[in-house]
Amino acid sequence: MPSYTRPAKRSLTLCGHRTSVTLEEPFWRAFQVAARVEGVSVNALAARIDATRPQGVGLASAIRVYVLEEALKAPERFAAE
């Protein structure tokens, strides 16, 4: 059964500047897993996603899509989270 939560705002530092991103808790957890799997910090992964997202796409949306794509490629990484 999915765990429905209100989106939570968290602060990130991207290339030296502070920003905030609002995501649901399951996305935050999966994003942390993805960063750990890649061996980078959450800030570093967010900066990479930020640098490559299309113009007009919000950072939170880009992170959700990234997490979904990673989970679909390797669901076993996210199963226990």
C-alpha positions in Angstrom: 0.0 0.0 0.0 1.5 3.4 -0.9 2.3 5.8 1.8 0.6 9.1 1.0 2.2 12.1 2.6 2.1 15.8 2.1 4.9 17.2 0.0 7.9 18.3 2.2 10.1 21.3 1.3 13.8 20.7 1.7 16.8 23.0 1.0 19.5 22.1 -1.5 22.7 23.8 -2.5 23.2 23.7 -6.3 26.5 25.1 -7.6 26.9 27.3 -4.6 23.4 28.7 -4.4 20.6 27.6 -2.0 17.2 26.6 -3.4 14.3 24.5 -2.1 12.5 21.6 -3.6 9.1 20.2 -2.6 8.7 16.5 -3.0 6.6 13.8 -1.4 8.4 11.7 1.2 8.6 8.5 -0.9 10.3 10.6 -3.7 12.8 12.1 -1.1 13.7 8.6 0.1 14.1 7.2 -3.4 16.2 10.3 -4.4 18.5 9.6 -1.5 18.8 6.0 -2.5 19.6 7.1 -6.1 22.3 9.4 -4.9 23.8 6.7 -2.6 23.8 4.2 -5.5 25.6 6.7 -7.7 28.1 7.5 -4.9 27.3 11.2 -4.9 25.6 13.6 -2.5 21.9 14.5 -2.9 23.1 18.1 -3.7 25.4 16.8 -6.4 22.8 14.7 -8.0 20.2 17.5 -7.8 22.8 19.8 -9.5 23.3 17.4 -12.3 19.6 17.0 -12.9 19.2 20.8 -12.7 21.9 21.3 -15.3 20.3 18.8 -17.8 16.6 19.4 -17.3 14.7 21.0 -20.2 13.8 24.7 -20.0 10.3 25.1 -18.6 10.5 21.9 -16.5 10.7 22.5 -12.7 13.4 20.9 -10.7 10.9 19.0 -8.5 9.3 17.5 -11.6 12.7 16.7 -13.1 13.7 14.9 -9.9 10.5 12.9 -9.8 11.0 11.8 -13.4 14.6 10.9 -12.7 13.6 8.8 -9.7 10.9 7.0 -11.6 13.2 6.2 -14.5 15.9 4.9 -12.2 13.3 2.8 -10.3 12.0 1.3 -13.5 15.6 0.4 -14.7 16.6 -1.2 -11.4 13.6 -1.8 -9.1 15.5 -4.0 -6.7 17.5 -0.9 -5.6 14.4 0.8 -4.4 12.4 -2.2 -3.2 13.5 -2.1 0.5 13.3 1.7 0.8 
